[in-house]
Amino acid sequence: MLAANPWISIHHYQNLRHPYQKTYINLVTENTPADLTHLVYGFMPHWRGSFTPEINTDYLTHLAWFGIELDSGGGIQDSHGWPDDWDKLKRDVQGTGTRFDLAVTCFDWTGNKVHELLSIPENRTRAIETILTQSQGCDGVNIDFERPESADKVLFADFIRELADSLHTQGMEITVDVTAVNWGERLDAEAIASAADYLFIMGYDYHYSRSSQSGPVAPLEGETYNVTKSVDYYIEKTENRADKIILGVPYYGYDWPTETKEPYSETEGTGTAYIYSSALSAGEVYGIEWHEETSTPWYFYREEDGFRQCWFDDTMSLALKYRLVKNRDLAGTGIWALTYDAGKNELWELIAEHFVTGDVEEKVIVKDTLDVAGISTRWKMKRFLRRNPEYELYDIGGRILKKPERGVVFLKGCGTVKKVILIR
């Protein structure tokens, strides 16, 4: 990724691309809220309001409506219809037992706007007053400032502390978004964690729209920076306050024009963000590959003027990230963004499998005595099972499968258990 290409987060990128238009909201839930073992914190962007019936609040502890944007003086630059157009959503969400947070943004990748808000006392005071006024009736506030400069590290931590004190007196929570990589040590993670209720790691955009090379949006491992290293960094910097850390995962990917079809090809233009449902549908047409080094699905295809590559997250890669959440004893996971599954239920089912009490725990011990190097697709697994009837297939929760499913599965037989990832 070239430094000459200014970083802009997916939050900021999509906020710029989607001017607010009033939508009609009818949130529908039919089930009893699940007994979740961890927090599940979902962002609802203002531009996806018409898709709210696709939100299953049964599997959410928090819904953060995204959001109002502050100007450098601490006032509102853009309300995106808040609060009038969104009062029904707030009431409906709270009526299901899910907490409703107001996301408050201050976007400026140069840091000048954020600096002016933080460094001038009158602006900071006005910003806190604005947030307190606008969040009346909410259960909490999410702060997404992108991004403070290193010189403003103390100012930002002090701002969070002042705001947190004010919100806590009203019985409200505060969650602060932090970049996956703390570039230049811009953020004092320990001070922020001490003041706030939760840190939301934006565990994505390792490769972003303007990246000079194609690659995973959220690599679990491999590369210089990855999700596992980000989680461990924030655990260390918050003095082991894993119980305050939420790992955000991407329900989207980037599609770049590339020089070749090979991973990490040079890009030849700005990437386009594809929501999960679109990326998956296209991948099923072109053929999804599995990048072993980073545990990420991706695909490529040819156009008249060259190649394109799309890297995104699916049930396989998300399942591995959810295991990281549990293995590191984090507070929970988060979603950018709700409705990006666009009617595909498997991502809700994945949350249920991993974070509903008693529903899923890994019940098998993985051993390495069975050679499954050639088994990577469902049809290959079917062929293996026909030829080796002494083996049975289980899902990640230890339940026997009648037929192979895409994702992480387990072969069991002859005293051996082996994990297999089926890519299609």
TORKOL-4160 file (C-alpha; in steps of 0.2 Angstrom, whole numbers, padded with zeros to 4 digits, m for minus):
424
<pt num="1" X="0000" Y="0000" Z="0000"/>
<pt num="2" X="0008" Y="0016" Z="m0005"/>
<pt num="3" X="0009" Y="0031" Z="0007"/>
<pt num="4" X="0005" Y="0042" Z="m0008"/>
<pt num="5" X="m0013" Y="0035" Z="m0008"/>
<pt num="6" X="m0022" Y="0044" Z="0006"/>
<pt num="7" X="m0030" Y="0032" Z="0018"/>
<pt num="8" X="m0049" Y="0034" Z="0019"/>
<pt num="9" X="m0059" Y="0021" Z="0030"/>
<pt num="10" X="m0074" Y="0012" Z="0023"/>
<pt num="11" X="m0085" Y="0022" Z="0035"/>
<pt num="12" X="m0079" Y="0038" Z="0027"/>
<pt num="13" X="m0079" Y="0032" Z="0010"/>
<pt num="14" X="m0096" Y="0026" Z="0010"/>
<pt num="15" X="m0103" Y="0041" Z="0019"/>
<pt num="16" X="m0096" Y="0052" Z="0005"/>
<pt num="17" X="m0104" Y="0041" Z="m0008"/>
<pt num="18" X="m0121" Y="0040" Z="m0001"/>
<pt num="19" X="m0129" Y="0057" Z="0002"/>
<pt num="20" X="m0144" Y="0055" Z="0014"/>
<pt num="21" X="m0161" Y="0052" Z="0007"/>
<pt num="22" X="m0176" Y="0049" Z="0019"/>
<pt num="23" X="m0182" Y="0031" Z="0019"/>
<pt num="24" X="m0197" Y="0022" Z="0027"/>
<pt num="25" X="m0193" Y="0011" Z="0041"/>
<pt num="26" X="m0202" Y="m0005" Z="0047"/>
<pt num="27" X="m0191" Y="m0015" Z="0058"/>
<pt num="28" X="m0199" Y="m0032" Z="0060"/>
<pt num="29" X="m0193" Y="m0046" Z="0073"/>
<pt num="30" X="m0202" Y="m0061" Z="0077"/>
<pt num="31" X="m0191" Y="m0071" Z="0089"/>
<pt num="32" X="m0186" Y="m0070" Z="0107"/>
<pt num="33" X="m0169" Y="m0062" Z="0109"/>
<pt num="34" X="m0156" Y="m0074" Z="0110"/>
<pt num="35" X="m0145" Y="m0078" Z="0125"/>
<pt num="36" X="m0129" Y="m0071" Z="0118"/>
<pt num="37" X="m0112" Y="m0076" Z="0126"/>
<pt num="38" X="m0104" Y="m0060" Z="0119"/>
<pt num="39" X="m0108" Y="m0043" Z="0113"/>
<pt num="40" X="m0113" Y="m0042" Z="0095"/>
<pt num="41" X="m0112" Y="m0023" Z="0090"/>
<pt num="42" X="m0119" Y="m0019" Z="0073"/>
<pt num="43" X="m0118" Y="m0002" Z="0063"/>
<pt num="44" X="m0134" Y="0003" Z="0054"/>
<pt num="45" X="m0128" Y="0016" Z="0041"/>
<pt num="46" X="m0141" Y="0030" Z="0037"/>
<pt num="47" X="m0140" Y="0025" Z="0018"/>
<pt num="48" X="m0147" Y="0008" Z="0022"/>
<pt num="49" X="m0163" Y="0013" Z="0030"/>
<pt num="50" X="m0175" Y="0005" Z="0018"/>
<pt num="51" X="m0166" Y="m0012" Z="0022"/>
<pt num="52" X="m0170" Y="m0013" Z="0040"/>
<pt num="53" X="m0182" Y="m0027" Z="0039"/>
<pt num="54" X="m0167" Y="m0038" Z="0036"/>
<pt num="55" X="m0159" Y="m0034" Z="0053"/>
<pt num="56" X="m0162" Y="m0048" Z="0066"/>
<pt num="57" X="m0161" Y="m0039" Z="0082"/>
<pt num="58" X="m0162" Y="m0056" Z="0091"/>
<pt num="59" X="m0144" Y="m0058" Z="0088"/>
<pt num="60" X="m0138" Y="m0040" Z="0092"/>
<pt num="61" X="m0134" Y="m0033" Z="0109"/>
<pt num="62" X="m0131" Y="m0016" Z="0101"/>
<pt num="63" X="m0137" Y="m0007" Z="0086"/>
<pt num="64" X="m0127" Y="0009" Z="0082"/>
<pt num="65" X="m0136" Y="0021" Z="0070"/>
<pt num="66" X="m0123" Y="0029" Z="0059"/>
<pt num="67" X="m0124" Y="0044" Z="0061"/>
<pt num="68" X="m0123" Y="0062" Z="0064"/>
<pt num="69" X="m0107" Y="0071" Z="0058"/>
<pt num="70" X="m0099" Y="0085" Z="0068"/>
<pt num="71" X="m0090" Y="0100" Z="0061"/>
<pt num="72" X="m0074" Y="0107" Z="0067"/>
<pt num="73" X="m0083" Y="0119" Z="0079"/>
<pt num="74" X="m0092" Y="0105" Z="0088"/>
<pt num="75" X="m0109" Y="0108" Z="0080"/>
<pt num="76" X="m0118" Y="0097" Z="0067"/>
<pt num="77" X="m0112" Y="0097" Z="0050"/>
<pt num="78" X="m0124" Y="0084" Z="0044"/>
<pt num="79" X="m0138" Y="0076" Z="0054"/>
<pt num="80" X="m0143" Y="0063" Z="0040"/>
<pt num="81" X="m0161" Y="0065" Z="0046"/>
<pt num="82" X="m0158" Y="0063" Z="0064"/>
<pt num="83" X="m0168" Y="0062" Z="0075"/>
<pt num="84" X="m0185" Y="0064" Z="0067"/>
<pt num="85" X="m0183" Y="0052" Z="0053"/>
<pt num="86" X="m0175" Y="0039" Z="0064"/>
<pt num="87" X="m0186" Y="0039" Z="0080"/>
<pt num="88" X="m0196" Y="0024" Z="0075"/>
<pt num="89" X="m0181" Y="0014" Z="0072"/>
<pt num="90" X="m0174" Y="0019" Z="0089"/>
<pt num="91" X="m0191" Y="0014" Z="0097"/>
<pt num="92" X="m0192" Y="m0002" Z="0088"/>
<pt num="93" X="m0175" Y="m0008" Z="0091"/>
<pt num="94" X="m0176" Y="m0003" Z="0110"/>
<pt num="95" X="m0193" Y="m0012" Z="0110"/>
<pt num="96" X="m0184" Y="m0029" Z="0105"/>
<pt num="97" X="m0172" Y="m0027" Z="0120"/>
<pt num="98" X="m0157" Y="m0022" Z="0109"/>
<pt num="99" X="m0148" Y="m0006" Z="0114"/>
<pt num="100" X="m0148" Y="0008" Z="0103"/>
<pt num="101" X="m0132" Y="0019" Z="0101"/>
<pt num="102" X="m0130" Y="0035" Z="0091"/>
<pt num="103" X="m0114" Y="0036" Z="0081"/>
<pt num="104" X="m0105" Y="0052" Z="0080"/>
<pt num="105" X="m0092" Y="0055" Z="0067"/>
<pt num="106" X="m0079" Y="0068" Z="0063"/>
<pt num="107" X="m0071" Y="0064" Z="0046"/>
<pt num="108" X="m0055" Y="0071" Z="0039"/>
<pt num="109" X="m0041" Y="0060" Z="0034"/>
<pt num="110" X="m0029" Y="0075" Z="0036"/>
<pt num="111" X="m0033" Y="0077" Z="0054"/>
<pt num="112" X="m0035" Y="0096" Z="0053"/>
<pt num="113" X="m0054" Y="0096" Z="0056"/>
<pt num="114" X="m0052" Y="0084" Z="0071"/>
<pt num="115" X="m0037" Y="0095" Z="0077"/>
<pt num="116" X="m0048" Y="0111" Z="0077"/>
<pt num="117" X="m0062" Y="0102" Z="0087"/>
<pt num="118" X="m0050" Y="0095" Z="0100"/>
<pt num="119" X="m0038" Y="0109" Z="0102"/>
<pt num="120" X="m0050" Y="0124" Z="0105"/>
<pt num="121" X="m0059" Y="0123" Z="0122"/>
<pt num="122" X="m0075" Y="0131" Z="0116"/>
<pt num="123" X="m0076" Y="0118" Z="0102"/>
<pt num="124" X="m0074" Y="0103" Z="0113"/>
<pt num="125" X="m0087" Y="0110" Z="0125"/>
<pt num="126" X="m0099" Y="0113" Z="0111"/>
<pt num="127" X="m0096" Y="0095" Z="0104"/>
<pt num="128" X="m0100" Y="0087" Z="0121"/>
<pt num="129" X="m0115" Y="0098" Z="0122"/>
<pt num="130" X="m0121" Y="0093" Z="0105"/>
<pt num="131" X="m0118" Y="0074" Z="0108"/>
<pt num="132" X="m0127" Y="0075" Z="0125"/>
<pt num="133" X="m0142" Y="0084" Z="0117"/>
<pt num="134" X="m0143" Y="0073" Z="0101"/>
<pt num="135" X="m0141" Y="0057" Z="0111"/>
<pt num="136" X="m0156" Y="0059" Z="0122"/>
<pt num="137" X="m0166" Y="0043" Z="0123"/>
<pt num="138" X="m0152" Y="0033" Z="0117"/>
<pt num="139" X="m0143" Y="0019" Z="0126"/>
<pt num="140" X="m0126" Y="0025" Z="0122"/>
<pt num="141" X="m0115" Y="0034" Z="0110"/>
<pt num="142" X="m0102" Y="0028" Z="0097"/>
<pt num="143" X="m0087" Y="0040" Z="0093"/>
<pt num="144" X="m0079" Y="0038" Z="0076"/>
<pt num="145" X="m0066" Y="0052" Z="0074"/>
<pt num="146" X="m0055" Y="0049" Z="0058"/>
<pt num="147" X="m0042" Y="0053" Z="0062"/>
<pt num="148" X="m0033" Y="0062" Z="0076"/>
<pt num="149" X="m0015" Y="0067" Z="0073"/>
<pt num="150" X="m0001" Y="0060" Z="0085"/>
<pt num="151" X="0001" Y="0077" Z="0092"/>
<pt num="152" X="m0018" Y="0077" Z="0098"/>
<pt num="153" X="m0016" Y="0060" Z="0107"/>
<pt num="154" X="m0018" Y="0068" Z="0124"/>
<pt num="155" X="m0032" Y="0080" Z="0118"/>
<pt num="156" X="m0042" Y="0065" Z="0111"/>
<pt num="157" X="m0041" Y="0055" Z="0126"/>
<pt num="158" X="m0046" Y="0069" Z="0137"/>
<pt num="159" X="m0061" Y="0073" Z="0126"/>
<pt num="160" X="m0066" Y="0055" Z="0128"/>
<pt num="161" X="m0064" Y="0055" Z="0147"/>
<pt num="162" X="m0074" Y="0071" Z="0148"/>
<pt num="163" X="m0088" Y="0064" Z="0137"/>
<pt num="164" X="m0088" Y="0048" Z="0145"/>
<pt num="165" X="m0090" Y="0056" Z="0162"/>
<pt num="166" X="m0105" Y="0066" Z="0156"/>
<pt num="167" X="m0113" Y="0051" Z="0147"/>
<pt num="168" X="m0111" Y="0039" Z="0162"/>
<pt num="169" X="m0120" Y="0051" Z="0174"/>
<pt num="170" X="m0135" Y="0049" Z="0162"/>
<pt num="171" X="m0133" Y="0030" Z="0163"/>
<pt num="172" X="m0127" Y="0029" Z="0145"/>
<pt num="173" X="m0112" Y="0019" Z="0137"/>
<pt num="174" X="m0098" Y="0026" Z="0126"/>
<pt num="175" X="m0089" Y="0015" Z="0113"/>
<pt num="176" X="m0074" Y="0022" Z="0103"/>
<pt num="177" X="m0069" Y="0016" Z="0086"/>
<pt num="178" X="m0050" Y="0013" Z="0084"/>
<pt num="179" X="m0041" Y="0009" Z="0068"/>
<pt num="180" X="m0035" Y="m0008" Z="0065"/>
<pt num="181" X="m0017" Y="m0002" Z="0065"/>
<pt num="182" X="m0013" Y="0013" Z="0077"/>
<pt num="183" X="m0002" Y="0022" Z="0064"/>
<pt num="184" X="0010" Y="0034" Z="0072"/>
<pt num="185" X="0003" Y="0029" Z="0089"/>
<pt num="186" X="m0010" Y="0042" Z="0086"/>
<pt num="187" X="m0022" Y="0034" Z="0100"/>
<pt num="188" X="m0018" Y="0032" Z="0118"/>
<pt num="189" X="m0027" Y="0015" Z="0119"/>
<pt num="190" X="m0025" Y="0013" Z="0138"/>
<pt num="191" X="m0032" Y="0030" Z="0142"/>
<pt num="192" X="m0047" Y="0028" Z="0130"/>
<pt num="193" X="m0050" Y="0011" Z="0137"/>
<pt num="194" X="m0050" Y="0017" Z="0155"/>
<pt num="195" X="m0063" Y="0031" Z="0151"/>
<pt num="196" X="m0074" Y="0022" Z="0138"/>
<pt num="197" X="m0085" Y="0006" Z="0140"/>
<pt num="198" X="m0078" Y="m0002" Z="0124"/>
<pt num="199" X="m0065" Y="0000" Z="0111"/>
<pt num="200" X="m0072" Y="m0005" Z="0094"/>
<pt num="201" X="m0057" Y="m0011" Z="0083"/>
<pt num="202" X="m0061" Y="m0008" Z="0065"/>
<pt num="203" X="m0054" Y="m0024" Z="0060"/>
<pt num="204" X="m0054" Y="m0021" Z="0041"/>
<pt num="205" X="m0046" Y="m0009" Z="0028"/>
<pt num="206" X="m0029" Y="m0017" Z="0029"/>
<pt num="207" X="m0031" Y="m0016" Z="0010"/>
<pt num="208" X="m0043" Y="m0002" Z="0006"/>
<pt num="209" X="m0050" Y="0007" Z="m0009"/>
<pt num="210" X="m0034" Y="0016" Z="m0014"/>
<pt num="211" X="m0022" Y="0002" Z="m0011"/>
<pt num="212" X="m0008" Y="0000" Z="m0023"/>
<pt num="213" X="m0010" Y="m0019" Z="m0022"/>
<pt num="214" X="m0024" Y="m0030" Z="m0021"/>
<pt num="215" X="m0026" Y="m0040" Z="m0005"/>
<pt num="216" X="m0037" Y="m0045" Z="0009"/>
<pt num="217" X="m0048" Y="m0032" Z="0018"/>
<pt num="218" X="m0046" Y="m0041" Z="0034"/>
<pt num="219" X="m0032" Y="m0054" Z="0034"/>
<pt num="220" X="m0033" Y="m0065" Z="0050"/>
<pt num="221" X="m0014" Y="m0069" Z="0049"/>
<pt num="222" X="0001" Y="m0067" Z="0037"/>
<pt num="223" X="0006" Y="m0050" Z="0030"/>
<pt num="224" X="0015" Y="m0037" Z="0041"/>
<pt num="225" X="m0001" Y="m0031" Z="0049"/>
<pt num="226" X="m0016" Y="m0043" Z="0052"/>
<pt num="227" X="m0032" Y="m0045" Z="0063"/>
<pt num="228" X="m0023" Y="m0056" Z="0075"/>
<pt num="229" X="m0009" Y="m0044" Z="0078"/>
<pt num="230" X="m0021" Y="m0029" Z="0080"/>
<pt num="231" X="m0031" Y="m0038" Z="0093"/>
<pt num="232" X="m0015" Y="m0043" Z="0103"/>
<pt num="233" X="m0009" Y="m0025" Z="0101"/>
<pt num="234" X="m0024" Y="m0018" Z="0109"/>
<pt num="235" X="m0025" Y="m0031" Z="0123"/>
<pt num="236" X="m0007" Y="m0026" Z="0127"/>
<pt num="237" X="m0009" Y="m0007" Z="0126"/>
<pt num="238" X="m0025" Y="m0007" Z="0136"/>
<pt num="239" X="m0016" Y="m0017" Z="0150"/>
<pt num="240" X="m0025" Y="m0033" Z="0146"/>
<pt num="241" X="m0043" Y="m0026" Z="0146"/>
<pt num="242" X="m0049" Y="m0039" Z="0133"/>
<pt num="243" X="m0066" Y="m0037" Z="0141"/>
<pt num="244" X="m0067" Y="m0019" Z="0134"/>
<pt num="245" X="m0063" Y="m0024" Z="0116"/>
<pt num="246" X="m0075" Y="m0027" Z="0102"/>
<pt num="247" X="m0068" Y="m0034" Z="0086"/>
<pt num="248" X="m0077" Y="m0027" Z="0071"/>
<pt num="249" X="m0078" Y="m0038" Z="0055"/>
<pt num="250" X="m0082" Y="m0033" Z="0037"/>
<pt num="251" X="m0098" Y="m0038" Z="0028"/>
<pt num="252" X="m0090" Y="m0031" Z="0012"/>
<pt num="253" X="m0075" Y="m0032" Z="0001"/>
<pt num="254" X="m0065" Y="m0022" Z="m0012"/>
<pt num="255" X="m0065" Y="m0025" Z="m0031"/>
<pt num="256" X="m0050" Y="m0018" Z="m0039"/>
<pt num="257" X="m0044" Y="m0017" Z="m0058"/>
<pt num="258" X="m0027" Y="m0026" Z="m0057"/>
<pt num="259" X="m0012" Y="m0028" Z="m0068"/>
<pt num="260" X="m0012" Y="m0047" Z="m0067"/>
<pt num="261" X="m0024" Y="m0061" Z="m0060"/>
<pt num="262" X="m0011" Y="m0065" Z="m0046"/>
<pt num="263" X="m0014" Y="m0061" Z="m0027"/>
<pt num="264" X="m0006" Y="m0044" Z="m0023"/>
<pt num="265" X="m0006" Y="m0038" Z="m0040"/>
<pt num="266" X="m0003" Y="m0020" Z="m0043"/>
<pt num="267" X="m0019" Y="m0011" Z="m0044"/>
<pt num="268" X="m0023" Y="0000" Z="m0059"/>
<pt num="269" X="m0037" Y="0011" Z="m0051"/>
<pt num="270" X="m0047" Y="0014" Z="m0036"/>
<pt num="271" X="m0056" Y="m0001" Z="m0029"/>
<pt num="272" X="m0075" Y="m0002" Z="m0028"/>
<pt num="273" X="m0083" Y="m0008" Z="m0012"/>
<pt num="274" X="m0095" Y="m0023" Z="m0014"/>
<pt num="275" X="m0107" Y="m0028" Z="0000"/>
<pt num="276" X="m0106" Y="m0046" Z="0006"/>
<pt num="277" X="m0121" Y="m0052" Z="m0004"/>
<pt num="278" X="m0114" Y="m0044" Z="m0021"/>
<pt num="279" X="m0097" Y="m0051" Z="m0018"/>
<pt num="280" X="m0102" Y="m0068" Z="m0014"/>
<pt num="281" X="m0114" Y="m0069" Z="m0029"/>
<pt num="282" X="m0101" Y="m0064" Z="m0041"/>
<pt num="283" X="m0088" Y="m0075" Z="m0033"/>
<pt num="284" X="m0099" Y="m0090" Z="m0035"/>
<pt num="285" X="m0100" Y="m0086" Z="m0054"/>
<pt num="286" X="m0081" Y="m0083" Z="m0056"/>
<pt num="287" X="m0075" Y="m0096" Z="m0044"/>
<pt num="288" X="m0069" Y="m0092" Z="m0026"/>
<pt num="289" X="m0051" Y="m0095" Z="m0021"/>
<pt num="290" X="m0045" Y="m0097" Z="m0004"/>
<pt num="291" X="m0029" Y="m0088" Z="0001"/>
<pt num="292" X="m0021" Y="m0099" Z="0014"/>
<pt num="293" X="m0008" Y="m0087" Z="0021"/>
<pt num="294" X="m0022" Y="m0074" Z="0027"/>
<pt num="295" X="m0037" Y="m0086" Z="0028"/>
<pt num="296" X="m0047" Y="m0075" Z="0015"/>
<pt num="297" X="m0058" Y="m0079" Z="0001"/>
<pt num="298" X="m0056" Y="m0070" Z="m0016"/>
<pt num="299" X="m0059" Y="m0071" Z="m0034"/>
<pt num="300" X="m0053" Y="m0064" Z="m0051"/>
<pt num="301" X="m0061" Y="m0061" Z="m0068"/>
<pt num="302" X="m0056" Y="m0054" Z="m0084"/>
<pt num="303" X="m0063" Y="m0039" Z="m0093"/>
<pt num="304" X="m0059" Y="m0032" Z="m0110"/>
<pt num="305" X="m0045" Y="m0020" Z="m0103"/>
<pt num="306" X="m0038" Y="m0032" Z="m0091"/>
<pt num="307" X="m0041" Y="m0041" Z="m0074"/>
<pt num="308" X="m0051" Y="m0037" Z="m0058"/>
<pt num="309" X="m0049" Y="m0045" Z="m0041"/>
<pt num="310" X="m0061" Y="m0045" Z="m0027"/>
<pt num="311" X="m0056" Y="m0049" Z="m0009"/>
<pt num="312" X="m0070" Y="m0051" Z="0004"/>
<pt num="313" X="m0075" Y="m0060" Z="0020"/>
<pt num="314" X="m0087" Y="m0075" Z="0020"/>
<pt num="315" X="m0093" Y="m0088" Z="0032"/>
<pt num="316" X="m0077" Y="m0097" Z="0032"/>
<pt num="317" X="m0066" Y="m0082" Z="0036"/>
<pt num="318" X="m0078" Y="m0074" Z="0048"/>
<pt num="319" X="m0080" Y="m0090" Z="0058"/>
<pt num="320" X="m0061" Y="m0090" Z="0061"/>
<pt num="321" X="m0062" Y="m0072" Z="0067"/>
<pt num="322" X="m0076" Y="m0077" Z="0079"/>
<pt num="323" X="m0065" Y="m0090" Z="0086"/>
<pt num="324" X="m0051" Y="m0077" Z="0089"/>
<pt num="325" X="m0064" Y="m0067" Z="0098"/>
<pt num="326" X="m0068" Y="m0081" Z="0109"/>
<pt num="327" X="m0050" Y="m0087" Z="0111"/>
<pt num="328" X="m0044" Y="m0070" Z="0116"/>
<pt num="329" X="m0059" Y="m0068" Z="0128"/>
<pt num="330" X="m0064" Y="m0051" Z="0120"/>
<pt num="331" X="m0080" Y="m0043" Z="0124"/>
<pt num="332" X="m0088" Y="m0047" Z="0108"/>
<pt num="333" X="m0088" Y="m0044" Z="0089"/>
<pt num="334" X="m0095" Y="m0030" Z="0078"/>
<pt num="335" X="m0102" Y="m0028" Z="0061"/>
<pt num="336" X="m0099" Y="m0016" Z="0047"/>
<pt num="337" X="m0112" Y="m0015" Z="0042"/>
<pt num="338" X="m0129" Y="m0022" Z="0045"/>
<pt num="339" X="m0140" Y="m0026" Z="0029"/>
<pt num="340" X="m0124" Y="m0029" Z="0019"/>
<pt num="341" X="m0129" Y="m0048" Z="0019"/>
<pt num="342" X="m0145" Y="m0042" Z="0009"/>
<pt num="343" X="m0157" Y="m0056" Z="0014"/>
<pt num="344" X="m0144" Y="m0070" Z="0015"/>
<pt num="345" X="m0147" Y="m0078" Z="0032"/>
<pt num="346" X="m0130" Y="m0087" Z="0033"/>
<pt num="347" X="m0121" Y="m0073" Z="0042"/>
<pt num="348" X="m0135" Y="m0072" Z="0056"/>
<pt num="349" X="m0134" Y="m0091" Z="0057"/>
<pt num="350" X="m0115" Y="m0090" Z="0059"/>
<pt num="351" X="m0117" Y="m0077" Z="0074"/>
<pt num="352" X="m0130" Y="m0089" Z="0082"/>
<pt num="353" X="m0118" Y="m0104" Z="0080"/>
<pt num="354" X="m0104" Y="m0095" Z="0089"/>
<pt num="355" X="m0112" Y="m0083" Z="0101"/>
<pt num="356" X="m0128" Y="m0091" Z="0107"/>
<pt num="357" X="m0127" Y="m0100" Z="0124"/>
<pt num="358" X="m0124" Y="m0119" Z="0122"/>
<pt num="359" X="m0126" Y="m0118" Z="0103"/>
<pt num="360" X="m0108" Y="m0120" Z="0097"/>
<pt num="361" X="m0092" Y="m0126" Z="0106"/>
<pt num="362" X="m0079" Y="m0135" Z="0096"/>
<pt num="363" X="m0082" Y="m0153" Z="0103"/>
<pt num="364" X="m0068" Y="m0162" Z="0093"/>
<pt num="365" X="m0049" Y="m0163" Z="0095"/>
<pt num="366" X="m0040" Y="m0159" Z="0079"/>
<pt num="367" X="m0026" Y="m0171" Z="0075"/>
<pt num="368" X="m0015" Y="m0171" Z="0060"/>
<pt num="369" X="m0014" Y="m0189" Z="0055"/>
<pt num="370" X="m0026" Y="m0189" Z="0041"/>
<pt num="371" X="m0020" Y="m0182" Z="0024"/>
<pt num="372" X="m0034" Y="m0170" Z="0017"/>
<pt num="373" X="m0022" Y="m0159" Z="0007"/>
<pt num="374" X="m0032" Y="m0163" Z="m0009"/>
<pt num="375" X="m0050" Y="m0160" Z="m0002"/>
<pt num="376" X="m0055" Y="m0142" Z="m0004"/>
<pt num="377" X="m0072" Y="m0143" Z="m0012"/>
<pt num="378" X="m0089" Y="m0151" Z="m0007"/>
<pt num="379" X="m0089" Y="m0163" Z="m0022"/>
<pt num="380" X="m0071" Y="m0169" Z="m0018"/>
<pt num="381" X="m0077" Y="m0172" Z="0000"/>
<pt num="382" X="m0092" Y="m0181" Z="m0006"/>
<pt num="383" X="m0081" Y="m0192" Z="m0017"/>
<pt num="384" X="m0070" Y="m0195" Z="m0002"/>
<pt num="385" X="m0084" Y="m0200" Z="0009"/>
<pt num="386" X="m0091" Y="m0212" Z="m0004"/>
<pt num="387" X="m0074" Y="m0221" Z="m0005"/>
<pt num="388" X="m0071" Y="m0220" Z="0014"/>
<pt num="389" X="m0088" Y="m0224" Z="0023"/>
<pt num="390" X="m0079" Y="m0227" Z="0039"/>
<pt num="391" X="m0077" Y="m0208" Z="0040"/>
<pt num="392" X="m0091" Y="m0196" Z="0046"/>
<pt num="393" X="m0092" Y="m0177" Z="0043"/>
<pt num="394" X="m0096" Y="m0164" Z="0057"/>
<pt num="395" X="m0099" Y="m0145" Z="0057"/>
<pt num="396" X="m0089" Y="m0134" Z="0068"/>
<pt num="397" X="m0101" Y="m0137" Z="0082"/>
<pt num="398" X="m0099" Y="m0155" Z="0083"/>
<pt num="399" X="m0115" Y="m0160" Z="0074"/>
<pt num="400" X="m0115" Y="m0173" Z="0061"/>
<pt num="401" X="m0118" Y="m0167" Z="0043"/>
<pt num="402" X="m0128" Y="m0177" Z="0030"/>
<pt num="403" X="m0119" Y="m0168" Z="0016"/>
<pt num="404" X="m0104" Y="m0157" Z="0015"/>
<pt num="405" X="m0106" Y="m0139" Z="0018"/>
<pt num="406" X="m0095" Y="m0124" Z="0013"/>
<pt num="407" X="m0084" Y="m0118" Z="0026"/>
<pt num="408" X="m0075" Y="m0126" Z="0041"/>
<pt num="409" X="m0080" Y="m0145" Z="0043"/>
<pt num="410" X="m0072" Y="m0160" Z="0052"/>
<pt num="411" X="m0068" Y="m0177" Z="0046"/>
<pt num="412" X="m0069" Y="m0190" Z="0060"/>
<pt num="413" X="m0065" Y="m0209" Z="0059"/>
<pt num="414" X="m0052" Y="m0222" Z="0063"/>
<pt num="415" X="m0047" Y="m0213" Z="0078"/>
<pt num="416" X="m0043" Y="m0197" Z="0068"/>
<pt num="417" X="m0051" Y="m0180" Z="0068"/>
<pt num="418" X="m0046" Y="m0167" Z="0055"/>
<pt num="419" X="m0051" Y="m0150" Z="0051"/>
<pt num="420" X="m0055" Y="m0146" Z="0032"/>
<pt num="421" X="m0060" Y="m0130" Z="0024"/>
<pt num="422" X="m0071" Y="m0132" Z="0009"/>
<pt num="423" X="m0070" Y="m0117" Z="m0002"/>
<pt num="424" X="m0085" Y="m0121" Z="m0013"/>
